[in-house]
Amino acid sequence: MYTFIVILILIVCVLLALVVLVQNSKGGGLAANFAAPTQVLGARQSADFIEKATWWLAGILVFLCLAATVSISSLHSASADPMKTEVTNMGDLSPVQQQPATAPAATPVAE
């Protein structure tokens, strides 16, 4: 699932880059090629379409990134934690053997 989401993210990134490159910050870009305002895709309609496409692709990209984060965290929680496995495997090692504490020998008290 994670690989599929990453592939979708890459496709959306390429599309978003193409849509942004078509735009012109001064209102030109693809809209400047359509000079007649009576056309179906006139100057204003193409600029509106490109702007809406940019916002939609950006929103889809954010959603896919969040979905990838959720899927990768669920992927990690499903697999065993390597640190816990290492600690479990090292459970055979015994700690340093301590000598049992013995009471000190009674020493005669000199009077």
TIPANU-433291 format. One record per residue: residue number from 0; x, y, z of N, C-alpha, C, O in turn. Coordinates in Angstrom, 1 decimal, decimal comma. Last residue first. Example, Ala and Ser with C-alpha at 12.3 -4.5 7.8 and 13.67 -1.06 7.14 Angstrom:
// TIPANU-433291
<site num="1" n_xx="12,8" n_yy="-2,2" n_zz="7,1" ca_xx="13,7" ca_yy="-1,1" ca_zz="7,1" c_xx="12,9" c_yy="0,0" c_zz="7,9" o_xx="13,4" o_yy="1,1" o_zz="8,0"/>
<site num="0" n_xx="13,2" n_yy="-5,7" n_zz="7,8" ca_xx="12,3" ca_yy="-4,5" ca_zz="7,8" c_xx="13,2" c_yy="-3,3" c_zz="7,8" o_xx="14,2" o_yy="-3,3" o_zz="8,5"/>
// end
This chain:
// TIPANU-433291
<site num="110" n_xx="36,8" n_yy="-3,9" n_zz="76,7" ca_xx="36,3" ca_yy="-3,0" ca_zz="77,7" c_xx="37,4" c_yy="-2,4" c_zz="78,5" o_xx="37,2" o_yy="-1,6" o_zz="79,4"/>
<site num="109" n_xx="36,2" n_yy="-4,6" n_zz="73,3" ca_xx="37,2" ca_yy="-4,5" ca_zz="74,4" c_xx="36,6" c_yy="-3,5" c_zz="75,4" o_xx="36,1" o_yy="-2,4" o_zz="75,1"/>
<site num="108" n_xx="34,1" n_yy="-6,9" n_zz="72,0" ca_xx="34,2" ca_yy="-5,5" ca_zz="72,3" c_xx="35,2" c_yy="-5,4" c_zz="73,5" o_xx="35,0" o_yy="-6,0" o_zz="74,5"/>
<site num="107" n_xx="34,8" n_yy="-9,2" n_zz="69,5" ca_xx="34,6" ca_yy="-8,9" ca_zz="70,9" c_xx="34,9" c_yy="-7,4" c_zz="71,1" o_xx="35,8" o_yy="-6,8" o_zz="70,6"/>
<site num="106" n_xx="32,8" n_yy="-9,2" n_zz="66,6" ca_xx="34,1" ca_yy="-9,0" ca_zz="67,2" c_xx="33,9" c_yy="-8,6" c_zz="68,7" o_xx="33,0" o_yy="-7,9" o_zz="69,0"/>
<site num="105" n_xx="31,2" n_yy="-11,4" n_zz="64,5" ca_xx="31,1" ca_yy="-10,6" ca_zz="65,8" c_xx="32,5" c_yy="-10,5" c_zz="66,4" o_xx="33,2" o_yy="-11,4" o_zz="66,6"/>
<site num="104" n_xx="31,5" n_yy="-10,9" n_zz="61,1" ca_xx="31,8" ca_yy="-11,7" ca_zz="62,3" c_xx="31,8" c_yy="-10,8" c_zz="63,5" o_xx="32,2" o_yy="-9,6" o_zz="63,5"/>
<site num="103" n_xx="28,8" n_yy="-9,5" n_zz="59,2" ca_xx="30,2" ca_yy="-9,5" ca_zz="59,7" c_xx="30,4" c_yy="-10,3" c_zz="60,9" o_xx="29,5" o_yy="-10,4" o_zz="61,8"/>
<site num="102" n_xx="26,8" n_yy="-11,6" n_zz="57,2" ca_xx="26,9" ca_yy="-10,7" ca_zz="58,4" c_xx="28,3" c_yy="-10,7" c_zz="58,9" o_xx="29,0" o_yy="-11,7" o_zz="58,8"/>
<site num="101" n_xx="27,0" n_yy="-11,5" n_zz="53,8" ca_xx="27,1" ca_yy="-12,2" ca_zz="55,0" c_xx="27,3" c_yy="-11,2" c_zz="56,1" o_xx="27,8" o_yy="-10,1" o_zz="56,0"/>
<site num="100" n_xx="25,3" n_yy="-11,4" n_zz="50,7" ca_xx="25,8" ca_yy="-10,6" ca_zz="51,8" c_xx="25,9" c_yy="-11,5" c_zz="53,1" o_xx="24,9" o_yy="-12,1" o_zz="53,4"/>
<site num="99" n_xx="26,5" n_yy="-13,4" n_zz="48,1" ca_xx="25,5" ca_yy="-13,1" ca_zz="49,1" c_xx="26,1" c_yy="-12,3" c_zz="50,2" o_xx="27,2" o_yy="-12,6" o_zz="50,6"/>
<site num="98" n_xx="28,0" n_yy="-11,8" n_zz="45,3" ca_xx="28,2" ca_yy="-12,7" ca_zz="46,5" c_xx="27,1" c_yy="-12,4" c_zz="47,5" o_xx="26,8" o_yy="-11,2" o_zz="47,7"/>
<site num="97" n_xx="26,5" n_yy="-11,6" n_zz="42,2" ca_xx="26,9" ca_yy="-10,9" ca_zz="43,4" c_xx="27,0" c_yy="-12,0" c_zz="44,5" o_xx="26,2" o_yy="-12,9" o_zz="44,6"/>
<site num="96" n_xx="27,3" n_yy="-11,8" n_zz="38,8" ca_xx="27,0" ca_yy="-12,6" ca_zz="40,0" c_xx="27,4" c_yy="-11,8" c_zz="41,3" o_xx="28,6" o_yy="-11,5" o_zz="41,4"/>
<site num="95" n_xx="25,9" n_yy="-9,7" n_zz="36,5" ca_xx="27,1" ca_yy="-10,0" ca_zz="37,3" c_xx="26,7" c_yy="-10,7" c_zz="38,6" o_xx="25,8" o_yy="-10,2" o_zz="39,3"/>
<site num="94" n_xx="23,2" n_yy="-11,3" n_zz="34,8" ca_xx="23,9" ca_yy="-10,1" ca_zz="35,3" c_xx="25,1" c_yy="-10,6" c_zz="36,2" o_xx="25,3" o_yy="-11,8" o_zz="36,4"/>
<site num="93" n_xx="23,3" n_yy="-13,5" n_zz="32,0" ca_xx="23,0" ca_yy="-13,3" ca_zz="33,4" c_xx="23,8" c_yy="-12,0" c_zz="33,9" o_xx="24,9" o_yy="-11,8" o_zz="33,5"/>
<site num="92" n_xx="21,8" n_yy="-13,8" n_zz="29,0" ca_xx="23,0" ca_yy="-13,3" ca_zz="29,7" c_xx="22,6" c_yy="-13,0" c_zz="31,1" o_xx="21,6" o_yy="-12,3" o_zz="31,4"/>
<site num="91" n_xx="19,4" n_yy="-14,2" n_zz="27,8" ca_xx="20,1" ca_yy="-15,3" ca_zz="28,4" c_xx="21,3" c_yy="-14,9" c_zz="29,2" o_xx="21,7" o_yy="-15,7" o_zz="30,1"/>
<site num="90" n_xx="18,4" n_yy="-11,8" n_zz="26,7" ca_xx="17,9" ca_yy="-12,2" ca_zz="28,0" c_xx="18,6" c_yy="-13,4" c_zz="28,6" o_xx="18,5" o_yy="-13,6" o_zz="29,8"/>
<site num="89" n_xx="19,0" n_yy="-11,1" n_zz="24,2" ca_xx="20,1" ca_yy="-11,0" ca_zz="25,1" c_xx="19,6" c_yy="-11,4" c_zz="26,6" o_xx="20,4" o_yy="-11,2" o_zz="27,5"/>
<site num="88" n_xx="16,6" n_yy="-11,3" n_zz="22,9" ca_xx="17,6" ca_yy="-12,3" ca_zz="22,6" c_xx="18,7" c_yy="-12,3" c_zz="23,6" o_xx="19,4" o_yy="-13,3" o_zz="23,9"/>
<site num="87" n_xx="15,3" n_yy="-9,1" n_zz="24,0" ca_xx="14,8" ca_yy="-10,4" ca_zz="24,2" c_xx="15,8" c_yy="-11,5" c_zz="24,0" o_xx="16,0" o_yy="-12,4" o_zz="24,8"/>
<site num="86" n_xx="16,8" n_yy="-7,1" n_zz="22,9" ca_xx="16,8" ca_yy="-7,2" ca_zz="24,3" c_xx="16,3" c_yy="-8,6" c_zz="24,7" o_xx="16,8" o_yy="-9,2" o_zz="25,6"/>
<site num="85" n_xx="16,2" n_yy="-7,5" n_zz="20,2" ca_xx="17,6" ca_yy="-7,6" ca_zz="20,6" c_xx="17,6" c_yy="-7,8" c_zz="22,1" o_xx="18,4" o_yy="-8,6" o_zz="22,6"/>
<site num="84" n_xx="13,5" n_yy="-7,0" n_zz="20,1" ca_xx="14,0" ca_yy="-8,3" ca_zz="19,7" c_xx="15,4" c_yy="-8,5" c_zz="20,3" o_xx="15,7" o_yy="-9,6" o_zz="20,8"/>
<site num="83" n_xx="13,5" n_yy="-4,3" n_zz="20,7" ca_xx="12,8" ca_yy="-5,2" ca_zz="21,7" c_xx="13,3" c_yy="-6,7" c_zz="21,4" o_xx="13,5" o_yy="-7,4" o_zz="22,3"/>
<site num="82" n_xx="14,7" n_yy="-3,3" n_zz="18,5" ca_xx="15,3" ca_yy="-3,1" ca_zz="19,8" c_xx="14,7" c_yy="-4,1" c_zz="20,8" o_xx="15,5" o_yy="-4,6" o_zz="21,6"/>
<site num="81" n_xx="13,0" n_yy="-3,9" n_zz="16,3" ca_xx="14,4" ca_yy="-4,5" ca_zz="16,4" c_xx="15,0" c_yy="-4,4" c_zz="17,8" o_xx="15,7" o_yy="-5,3" o_zz="18,3"/>
<site num="80" n_xx="9,7" n_yy="-4,7" n_zz="16,6" ca_xx="10,7" ca_yy="-3,7" ca_zz="16,9" c_xx="12,0" c_yy="-4,3" c_zz="17,1" o_xx="12,2" o_yy="-5,2" o_zz="18,0"/>
<site num="79" n_xx="8,1" n_yy="-6,4" n_zz="13,9" ca_xx="8,7" ca_yy="-6,4" ca_zz="15,3" c_xx="9,7" c_yy="-5,3" c_zz="15,5" o_xx="10,4" o_yy="-5,0" o_zz="14,5"/>
<site num="78" n_xx="5,5" n_yy="-4,7" n_zz="12,1" ca_xx="6,7" ca_yy="-5,5" ca_zz="12,2" c_xx="7,3" c_yy="-5,4" c_zz="13,6" o_xx="6,9" o_yy="-4,5" o_zz="14,4"/>
<site num="77" n_xx="3,4" n_yy="-3,0" n_zz="12,7" ca_xx="3,1" ca_yy="-4,4" ca_zz="12,4" c_xx="4,3" c_yy="-5,3" c_zz="12,5" o_xx="4,3" o_yy="-6,4" o_zz="12,9"/>
<site num="76" n_xx="4,5" n_yy="-0,5" n_zz="12,9" ca_xx="3,9" ca_yy="-1,1" ca_zz="14,1" c_xx="3,6" c_yy="-2,6" c_zz="13,9" o_xx="3,6" o_yy="-3,4" o_zz="14,9"/>
<site num="75" n_xx="5,3" n_yy="0,0" n_zz="10,3" ca_xx="6,3" ca_yy="-0,2" ca_zz="11,3" c_xx="5,7" c_yy="-0,8" c_zz="12,6" o_xx="6,4" o_yy="-1,7" o_zz="13,2"/>
<site num="74" n_xx="2,8" n_yy="0,2" n_zz="9,1" ca_xx="3,7" ca_yy="-0,8" ca_zz="8,6" c_xx="4,8" c_yy="-1,0" c_zz="9,6" o_xx="5,2" o_yy="-2,2" o_zz="9,8"/>
<site num="73" n_xx="1,8" n_yy="2,4" n_zz="10,3" ca_xx="1,1" ca_yy="1,1" ca_zz="10,6" c_xx="2,0" c_yy="0,0" c_zz="10,1" o_xx="1,9" o_yy="-1,1" o_zz="10,6"/>
<site num="72" n_xx="3,5" n_yy="4,3" n_zz="9,3" ca_xx="3,5" ca_yy="4,1" ca_zz="10,7" c_xx="2,8" c_yy="2,7" c_zz="11,1" o_xx="3,2" o_yy="2,0" o_zz="12,0"/>
<site num="71" n_xx="2,9" n_yy="4,2" n_zz="6,6" ca_xx="4,2" ca_yy="3,8" ca_zz="7,0" c_xx="4,3" c_yy="3,6" c_zz="8,5" o_xx="5,0" o_yy="2,7" o_zz="9,0"/>
<site num="70" n_xx="0,2" n_yy="5,1" n_zz="6,6" ca_xx="0,5" ca_yy="3,7" ca_zz="6,2" c_xx="1,9" c_yy="3,3" c_zz="6,6" o_xx="2,1" o_yy="2,1" o_zz="6,9"/>
<site num="69" n_xx="0,5" n_yy="7,7" n_zz="7,6" ca_xx="-0,3" ca_yy="6,7" ca_zz="8,3" c_xx="0,1" c_yy="5,3" c_zz="7,9" o_xx="0,2" o_yy="4,4" o_zz="8,8"/>
<site num="68" n_xx="2,1" n_yy="8,8" n_zz="5,5" ca_xx="2,6" ca_yy="8,8" ca_zz="6,9" c_xx="1,8" c_yy="7,8" c_zz="7,7" o_xx="2,4" o_yy="7,0" o_zz="8,5"/>
<site num="67" n_xx="0,4" n_yy="8,5" n_zz="3,3" ca_xx="1,7" ca_yy="7,8" ca_zz="3,3" c_xx="2,3" c_yy="7,7" c_zz="4,8" o_xx="2,8" o_yy="6,7" o_zz="5,2"/>
<site num="66" n_xx="-1,6" n_yy="10,2" n_zz="4,0" ca_xx="-1,9" ca_yy="8,8" ca_zz="3,9" c_xx="-0,7" c_yy="8,0" c_zz="3,9" o_xx="-0,6" o_yy="6,9" o_zz="4,5"/>
<site num="65" n_xx="-0,2" n_yy="12,6" n_zz="3,9" ca_xx="-0,7" ca_yy="12,2" ca_zz="5,2" c_xx="-1,1" c_yy="10,7" c_zz="5,2" o_xx="-0,8" o_yy="10,0" o_zz="6,1"/>
<site num="64" n_xx="0,3" n_yy="12,6" n_zz="1,1" ca_xx="1,4" ca_yy="12,6" ca_zz="2,1" c_xx="1,0" c_yy="12,2" c_zz="3,5" o_xx="1,7" o_yy="11,4" o_zz="4,2"/>
<site num="63" n_xx="-2,3" n_yy="12,8" n_zz="0,1" ca_xx="-1,5" ca_yy="11,6" ca_zz="-0,1" c_xx="-0,3" c_yy="11,5" c_zz="0,8" o_xx="0,1" o_yy="10,4" o_zz="1,2"/>
<site num="62" n_xx="-3,0" n_yy="15,3" n_zz="1,0" ca_xx="-3,8" ca_yy="14,2" ca_zz="1,5" c_xx="-2,9" c_yy="12,9" c_zz="1,3" o_xx="-2,9" o_yy="12,0" o_zz="2,2"/>
<site num="61" n_xx="-1,2" n_yy="16,9" n_zz="-0,4" ca_xx="-1,2" ca_yy="16,9" ca_zz="1,1" c_xx="-1,9" c_yy="15,7" c_zz="1,6" o_xx="-1,4" o_yy="15,0" o_zz="2,5"/>
<site num="60" n_xx="-2,0" n_yy="16,3" n_zz="-3,0" ca_xx="-0,6" ca_yy="16,0" ca_zz="-2,6" c_xx="-0,5" c_yy="16,0" c_zz="-1,1" o_xx="0,1" o_yy="15,1" o_zz="-0,5"/>
<site num="59" n_xx="-4,5" n_yy="17,3" n_zz="-3,1" ca_xx="-4,3" ca_yy="15,9" ca_zz="-3,3" c_xx="-3,0" c_yy="15,5" c_zz="-2,8" o_xx="-2,8" o_yy="14,4" o_zz="-2,2"/>
<site num="58" n_xx="-3,9" n_yy="20,0" n_zz="-2,9" ca_xx="-4,7" ca_yy="19,4" ca_zz="-1,9" c_xx="-4,5" c_yy="17,9" c_zz="-1,9" o_xx="-4,4" o_yy="17,2" o_zz="-0,9"/>
<site num="57" n_xx="-2,5" n_yy="20,4" n_zz="-5,3" ca_xx="-1,8" ca_yy="20,7" ca_zz="-4,0" c_xx="-2,5" c_yy="20,0" c_zz="-2,9" o_xx="-1,9" o_yy="19,4" o_zz="-2,0"/>
<site num="56" n_xx="-4,5" n_yy="19,9" n_zz="-7,1" ca_xx="-3,3" ca_yy="19,0" ca_zz="-7,1" c_xx="-2,5" c_yy="19,2" c_zz="-5,8" o_xx="-2,0" o_yy="18,2" o_zz="-5,2"/>
<site num="55" n_xx="-6,2" n_yy="22,0" n_zz="-6,5" ca_xx="-6,7" ca_yy="20,6" ca_zz="-6,4" c_xx="-5,5" c_yy="19,7" c_zz="-6,3" o_xx="-5,4" o_yy="18,8" o_zz="-5,4"/>
<site num="54" n_xx="-4,6" n_yy="24,2" n_zz="-7,1" ca_xx="-5,1" ca_yy="24,0" ca_zz="-5,8" c_xx="-5,6" c_yy="22,6" c_zz="-5,5" o_xx="-5,3" o_yy="22,0" o_zz="-4,5"/>
<site num="53" n_xx="-4,2" n_yy="23,8" n_zz="-9,9" ca_xx="-3,1" ca_yy="23,9" ca_zz="-9,0" c_xx="-3,5" c_yy="23,6" c_zz="-7,5" o_xx="-2,9" o_yy="22,9" o_zz="-6,8"/>
<site num="52" n_xx="-6,8" n_yy="23,8" n_zz="-10,9" ca_xx="-6,0" ca_yy="22,6" ca_zz="-11,0" c_xx="-4,8" c_yy="22,6" c_zz="-10,1" o_xx="-4,5" o_yy="21,6" o_zz="-9,5"/>
<site num="51" n_xx="-7,4" n_yy="26,5" n_zz="-10,5" ca_xx="-8,1" ca_yy="25,5" ca_zz="-9,7" c_xx="-7,4" c_yy="24,1" c_zz="-9,8" o_xx="-7,4" o_yy="23,4" o_zz="-8,8"/>
<site num="50" n_xx="-5,6" n_yy="27,7" n_zz="-12,3" ca_xx="-5,5" ca_yy="28,0" ca_zz="-10,8" c_xx="-6,2" c_yy="26,9" c_zz="-10,0" o_xx="-5,7" o_yy="26,5" o_zz="-9,0"/>
<site num="49" n_xx="-6,5" n_yy="26,6" n_zz="-14,7" ca_xx="-5,1" ca_yy="26,3" ca_zz="-14,2" c_xx="-5,0" c_yy="26,6" c_zz="-12,7" o_xx="-4,3" o_yy="25,8" o_zz="-12,0"/>
<site num="48" n_xx="-9,1" n_yy="27,7" n_zz="-14,7" ca_xx="-8,9" ca_yy="26,3" ca_zz="-14,8" c_xx="-7,5" c_yy="25,9" c_zz="-14,2" o_xx="-7,4" o_yy="25,0" o_zz="-13,4"/>
<site num="47" n_xx="-8,5" n_yy="30,5" n_zz="-14,8" ca_xx="-9,3" ca_yy="29,9" ca_zz="-13,7" c_xx="-9,1" c_yy="28,4" c_zz="-13,6" o_xx="-8,9" o_yy="27,8" o_zz="-12,5"/>
<site num="46" n_xx="-7,2" n_yy="30,6" n_zz="-17,2" ca_xx="-6,5" ca_yy="31,0" ca_zz="-16,0" c_xx="-7,2" c_yy="30,4" c_zz="-14,8" o_xx="-6,6" o_yy="30,0" o_zz="-13,8"/>
<site num="45" n_xx="-9,2" n_yy="29,9" n_zz="-18,9" ca_xx="-8,1" ca_yy="29,0" ca_zz="-18,9" c_xx="-7,3" c_yy="29,4" c_zz="-17,6" o_xx="-6,7" o_yy="28,4" o_zz="-17,0"/>
<site num="44" n_xx="-11,1" n_yy="32,0" n_zz="-18,5" ca_xx="-11,5" ca_yy="30,6" ca_zz="-18,2" c_xx="-10,2" c_yy="29,7" c_zz="-18,1" o_xx="-10,2" o_yy="28,8" o_zz="-17,2"/>
<site num="43" n_xx="-9,8" n_yy="34,3" n_zz="-19,5" ca_xx="-10,1" ca_yy="34,1" ca_zz="-18,1" c_xx="-10,4" c_yy="32,7" c_zz="-17,7" o_xx="-10,1" o_yy="32,3" o_zz="-16,6"/>
<site num="42" n_xx="-9,4" n_yy="33,8" n_zz="-22,2" ca_xx="-8,3" ca_yy="34,1" ca_zz="-21,4" c_xx="-8,6" c_yy="33,9" c_zz="-19,9" o_xx="-7,8" o_yy="33,3" o_zz="-19,2"/>
<site num="41" n_xx="-11,6" n_yy="30,9" n_zz="-23,1" ca_xx="-11,0" ca_yy="32,3" ca_zz="-23,3" c_xx="-9,9" c_yy="32,5" c_zz="-22,3" o_xx="-9,5" o_yy="31,6" o_zz="-21,5"/>
<site num="40" n_xx="-12,7" n_yy="28,5" n_zz="-24,2" ca_xx="-11,6" ca_yy="28,5" ca_zz="-23,3" c_xx="-10,9" c_yy="29,9" c_zz="-23,4" o_xx="-9,8" o_yy="29,9" o_zz="-23,9"/>
<site num="39" n_xx="-14,5" n_yy="29,5" n_zz="-26,0" ca_xx="-15,0" ca_yy="28,7" ca_zz="-24,9" c_xx="-13,9" c_yy="28,7" c_zz="-23,8" o_xx="-14,2" o_yy="28,9" o_zz="-22,6"/>
<site num="38" n_xx="-14,1" n_yy="33,0" n_zz="-27,0" ca_xx="-13,8" ca_yy="31,5" ca_zz="-27,1" c_xx="-14,3" c_yy="30,8" c_zz="-25,9" o_xx="-14,5" o_yy="31,4" o_zz="-24,8"/>
<site num="37" n_xx="-14,3" n_yy="35,6" n_zz="-26,7" ca_xx="-15,6" ca_yy="34,9" ca_zz="-27,0" c_xx="-15,3" c_yy="33,4" c_zz="-27,1" o_xx="-16,3" o_yy="32,6" o_zz="-27,3"/>
<site num="36" n_xx="-11,9" n_yy="36,9" n_zz="-26,4" ca_xx="-12,7" ca_yy="36,6" ca_zz="-25,2" c_xx="-14,0" c_yy="35,8" c_zz="-25,4" o_xx="-14,6" o_yy="35,4" o_zz="-24,5"/>
<site num="35" n_xx="-9,0" n_yy="36,0" n_zz="-28,0" ca_xx="-10,4" ca_yy="36,3" ca_zz="-28,2" c_xx="-11,2" c_yy="35,9" c_zz="-27,0" o_xx="-11,2" o_yy="34,8" o_zz="-26,6"/>
<site num="34" n_xx="-6,5" n_yy="34,9" n_zz="-27,2" ca_xx="-6,7" ca_yy="36,4" ca_zz="-27,2" c_xx="-8,2" c_yy="36,7" c_zz="-27,3" o_xx="-8,6" o_yy="37,7" o_zz="-26,7"/>
<site num="33" n_xx="-4,8" n_yy="32,7" n_zz="-25,7" ca_xx="-6,2" ca_yy="32,8" ca_zz="-26,2" c_xx="-6,6" c_yy="34,2" c_zz="-26,1" o_xx="-7,0" o_yy="34,7" o_zz="-25,0"/>
<site num="32" n_xx="-2,3" n_yy="33,0" n_zz="-24,7" ca_xx="-2,4" ca_yy="32,4" ca_zz="-26,1" c_xx="-3,8" c_yy="32,6" c_zz="-26,6" o_xx="-4,0" o_yy="32,6" o_zz="-27,8"/>
<site num="31" n_xx="-2,5" n_yy="33,8" n_zz="-22,1" ca_xx="-2,1" ca_yy="34,8" ca_zz="-23,1" c_xx="-2,3" c_yy="34,3" c_zz="-24,5" o_xx="-2,4" o_yy="35,1" o_zz="-25,4"/>
<site num="30" n_xx="-3,0" n_yy="31,5" n_zz="-20,7" ca_xx="-4,1" ca_yy="32,4" ca_zz="-20,9" c_xx="-3,8" c_yy="33,4" c_zz="-22,0" o_xx="-4,7" o_yy="33,9" o_zz="-22,6"/>
<site num="29" n_xx="-0,5" n_yy="30,4" n_zz="-20,3" ca_xx="-1,4" ca_yy="29,7" ca_zz="-21,3" c_xx="-2,6" c_yy="30,6" c_zz="-21,6" o_xx="-3,1" o_yy="30,6" o_zz="-22,7"/>
<site num="28" n_xx="1,0" n_yy="33,4" n_zz="-19,5" ca_xx="1,1" ca_yy="32,0" ca_zz="-19,5" c_xx="0,2" c_yy="31,4" c_zz="-20,6" o_xx="0,2" o_yy="32,0" o_zz="-21,7"/>
<site num="27" n_xx="-0,2" n_yy="36,0" n_zz="-17,6" ca_xx="0,0" ca_yy="35,5" ca_zz="-19,0" c_xx="-0,1" c_yy="34,0" c_zz="-19,1" o_xx="-1,1" o_yy="33,4" o_zz="-18,7"/>
<site num="26" n_xx="-0,3" n_yy="36,9" n_zz="-15,1" ca_xx="-1,6" ca_yy="36,7" ca_zz="-15,7" c_xx="-1,4" c_yy="36,2" c_zz="-17,2" o_xx="-2,4" o_yy="36,1" o_zz="-17,9"/>
<site num="25" n_xx="2,2" n_yy="37,0" n_zz="-14,0" ca_xx="1,6" ca_yy="38,3" ca_zz="-14,4" c_xx="0,3" c_yy="38,1" c_zz="-15,1" o_xx="-0,3" o_yy="39,1" o_zz="-15,7"/>
<site num="24" n_xx="3,0" n_yy="34,4" n_zz="-13,6" ca_xx="2,6" ca_yy="35,2" ca_zz="-12,4" c_xx="2,0" c_yy="36,5" c_zz="-12,8" o_xx="1,3" o_yy="37,1" o_zz="-12,0"/>
<site num="23" n_xx="1,7" n_yy="31,9" n_zz="-15,5" ca_xx="2,6" ca_yy="33,1" ca_zz="-15,5" c_xx="2,1" c_yy="34,0" c_zz="-14,4" o_xx="0,9" o_yy="34,2" o_zz="-14,2"/>
<site num="22" n_xx="1,7" n_yy="28,3" n_zz="-15,8" ca_xx="1,2" ca_yy="29,6" ca_zz="-15,3" c_xx="2,2" c_yy="30,7" c_zz="-15,4" o_xx="3,4" o_yy="30,4" o_zz="-15,5"/>
<site num="21" n_xx="3,2" n_yy="26,1" n_zz="-16,4" ca_xx="2,3" ca_yy="26,7" ca_zz="-17,5" c_xx="1,8" c_yy="28,1" c_zz="-17,1" o_xx="1,6" o_yy="28,9" o_zz="-17,9"/>
<site num="20" n_xx="4,4" n_yy="25,4" n_zz="-14,1" ca_xx="5,2" ca_yy="26,0" ca_zz="-15,1" c_xx="4,4" c_yy="26,6" c_zz="-16,2" o_xx="4,8" o_yy="27,5" o_zz="-16,9"/>
<site num="19" n_xx="2,2" n_yy="24,4" n_zz="-12,7" ca_xx="2,8" ca_yy="25,6" ca_zz="-12,2" c_xx="3,6" c_yy="26,2" c_zz="-13,3" o_xx="3,7" o_yy="27,5" o_zz="-13,4"/>
<site num="18" n_xx="1,7" n_yy="22,1" n_zz="-14,2" ca_xx="0,7" ca_yy="23,1" ca_zz="-14,1" c_xx="1,3" c_yy="24,4" c_zz="-13,6" o_xx="0,9" o_yy="25,5" o_zz="-14,1"/>
<site num="17" n_xx="4,1" n_yy="20,7" n_zz="-13,8" ca_xx="3,7" ca_yy="21,1" ca_zz="-15,1" c_xx="2,7" c_yy="22,2" c_zz="-15,1" o_xx="2,8" o_yy="23,1" o_zz="-15,9"/>
<site num="16" n_xx="4,0" n_yy="20,2" n_zz="-11,0" ca_xx="5,1" ca_yy="21,0" ca_zz="-11,6" c_xx="4,8" c_yy="21,5" c_zz="-13,0" o_xx="5,1" o_yy="22,6" o_zz="-13,3"/>
<site num="15" n_xx="1,7" n_yy="18,6" n_zz="-10,9" ca_xx="1,7" ca_yy="19,9" ca_zz="-10,2" c_xx="2,9" c_yy="20,8" c_zz="-10,8" o_xx="2,7" o_yy="22,0" o_zz="-11,0"/>
<site num="14" n_xx="2,7" n_yy="16,3" n_zz="-12,2" ca_xx="1,5" ca_yy="17,1" ca_zz="-12,7" c_xx="1,5" c_yy="18,5" c_zz="-12,2" o_xx="1,2" o_yy="19,5" o_zz="-12,9"/>
<site num="13" n_xx="4,7" n_yy="15,6" n_zz="-10,4" ca_xx="5,0" ca_yy="15,9" ca_zz="-11,8" c_xx="3,9" c_yy="16,7" c_zz="-12,4" o_xx="4,2" o_yy="17,7" o_zz="-13,1"/>
<site num="12" n_xx="3,1" n_yy="15,1" n_zz="-8,1" ca_xx="4,2" ca_yy="16,1" ca_zz="-8,1" c_xx="4,6" c_yy="16,5" c_zz="-9,5" o_xx="4,8" o_yy="17,7" o_zz="-9,8"/>
<site num="11" n_xx="1,5" n_yy="13,0" n_zz="-8,9" ca_xx="0,9" ca_yy="14,3" ca_zz="-8,6" c_xx="1,9" c_yy="15,4" c_zz="-8,6" o_xx="1,7" o_yy="16,5" o_zz="-9,0"/>
<site num="10" n_xx="3,4" n_yy="11,0" n_zz="-9,2" ca_xx="2,6" ca_yy="11,4" ca_zz="-10,4" c_xx="2,0" c_yy="12,8" c_zz="-10,1" o_xx="2,0" o_yy="13,7" o_zz="-11,0"/>
<site num="9" n_xx="4,4" n_yy="10,8" n_zz="-6,6" ca_xx="5,3" ca_yy="11,2" ca_zz="-7,7" c_xx="4,5" c_yy="11,7" c_zz="-8,9" o_xx="4,9" o_yy="12,6" o_zz="-9,5"/>
<site num="8" n_xx="2,0" n_yy="9,9" n_zz="-5,3" ca_xx="2,7" ca_yy="11,2" ca_zz="-4,9" c_xx="3,6" c_yy="11,7" c_zz="-6,0" o_xx="3,6" o_yy="12,8" o_zz="-6,3"/>
<site num="7" n_xx="1,7" n_yy="7,4" n_zz="-6,5" ca_xx="0,7" ca_yy="8,4" ca_zz="-6,7" c_xx="1,3" c_yy="9,8" c_zz="-6,4" o_xx="1,0" o_yy="10,8" o_zz="-7,1"/>
<site num="6" n_xx="4,0" n_yy="6,1" n_zz="-5,4" ca_xx="3,9" ca_yy="6,3" ca_zz="-6,9" c_xx="2,8" c_yy="7,4" c_zz="-7,2" o_xx="3,1" o_yy="8,2" o_zz="-8,1"/>
<site num="5" n_xx="3,2" n_yy="6,1" n_zz="-2,7" ca_xx="4,4" ca_yy="6,9" ca_zz="-3,1" c_xx="4,4" c_yy="7,1" c_zz="-4,7" o_xx="4,8" o_yy="8,2" o_zz="-5,1"/>
<site num="4" n_xx="1,0" n_yy="4,4" n_zz="-2,8" ca_xx="0,8" ca_yy="5,8" ca_zz="-2,4" c_xx="2,0" c_yy="6,7" c_zz="-2,8" o_xx="1,9" o_yy="7,8" o_zz="-3,3"/>
<site num="3" n_xx="2,3" n_yy="2,0" n_zz="-3,5" ca_xx="1,3" ca_yy="2,6" ca_zz="-4,3" c_xx="1,1" c_yy="4,1" c_zz="-4,0" o_xx="0,9" o_yy="4,9" o_zz="-5,0"/>
<site num="2" n_xx="3,9" n_yy="1,7" n_zz="-1,2" ca_xx="4,5" ca_yy="1,9" ca_zz="-2,5" c_xx="3,5" c_yy="2,5" c_zz="-3,5" o_xx="3,9" o_yy="3,3" o_zz="-4,3"/>
<site num="1" n_xx="1,9" n_yy="1,2" n_zz="0,8" ca_xx="2,8" ca_yy="2,4" ca_zz="0,9" c_xx="3,5" c_yy="2,7" c_zz="-0,5" o_xx="3,6" o_yy="3,9" o_zz="-0,9"/>
<site num="0" n_xx="0,8" n_yy="-1,2" n_zz="0,0" ca_xx="0,0" ca_yy="0,0" ca_zz="0,0" c_xx="0,9" c_yy="1,3" c_zz="0,0" o_xx="0,6" o_yy="2,2" o_zz="-0,7"/>
// end
